[in-house]
Amino acid sequence: MATRQSVDHFLEQCEGALHFAEFEYNEASRQEHYDDEQFQNSQRYIEEALTDMERLYASSNDQQREMLSRMKQQLNELRNEMTLLRH
C-alpha cells in the first residue's frame, strides 16, 4: 500500500509539472514558437507524471485514488489543450 507521505509527495511533483506546463502553455499562446524545447519538456513532464501515477494508483487506498484521479484529470486536460494549441 502507498503511504500517505509518498502520495502527498507525488501530488506535489504533479502540481509542479502542472504549473510549469500551464506557464509554457500561456507563453506559447502569446508567442508562437518562442521556446519549443521548454514547451516540449513541459509536455514530457506531464506524460511522466501520468505514467508514474498508474503505478502509484495500483497500490493506493480509496481516498488516495480519489486524489490521484483528480490530479490525473487536470493533467489530461492540460495535455489535451497543449496538443491542440497551434504552436
N, C-alpha and C positions, 0 to 999 in steps of 0.2 A: 504494500500500500504506500502511496506517495505521502510524504509528510507535509504538514501544513506549511512548514518553512520552505520546502522545495517548491511547492505550488506558488506560494507568495513571491518567491524569488523569480520564478519563471514568468509570472504575470508582470513583474516589474520589468523584466527584459522585453517582454512583448510590448509594454507601454512605451519603452524607449524606441523600439523598432517602429511602432505606430507613429510616434511623434516625429521621428526622423523622416518617415515616408510621407507624412502629411506636409511637412515643411518642403520636401522636394517636389511633391505634387503641386503645392501652391506656387513654388518658384517656376516650375515647368509650365504652369498655366499662364503665367505672366510673361515668361521669356522663353520662347521656343528654342530648343537645342542649346540652352545655356551651359548646362553641365550634365551631359548624358551619362557620364560614368557614375556620378553621385545618384542620379535618378535610378539607374540600373542596380546600384548597390542597395538602395532602399527597397527595391522590389525583391532582391535576393534575401534581404533580412526578413521580409515578410514570409517568403517561401520557407526559409529555415525555421522560423518560429512555428509555422503551421505543421511542418514535418515533425519537429520536436514535440509539439503539442499532442500529436497522435500517440506517441509513446507514453507520455505522462498521463494522458486521458485513460489509458487502459488500466493504470494502477491507482486511479483516484476513486474517492468515495462520491456519493451523490452530490453533496454540496460543492465539492471541488469541481466536479464535472459541469455543474451549472455555471460556475465562474469561468471555467475554461471555454465553455460553449459560447458565452457572451463575448469573450475576447476573440474567439475564432470568427464569430460573425463580424466583428469590427474589422479584423484583419482581412477577411474575404471581401468585404465591401470596398475597402480602400484598394486592395489588389485589383479588383474589377475596375474601379474608377481609373486607376493608373494605366491599366491595359487599354481602356477606351480613350484615354487622352491622346489627342493628336499631337504628339510630342516630337 
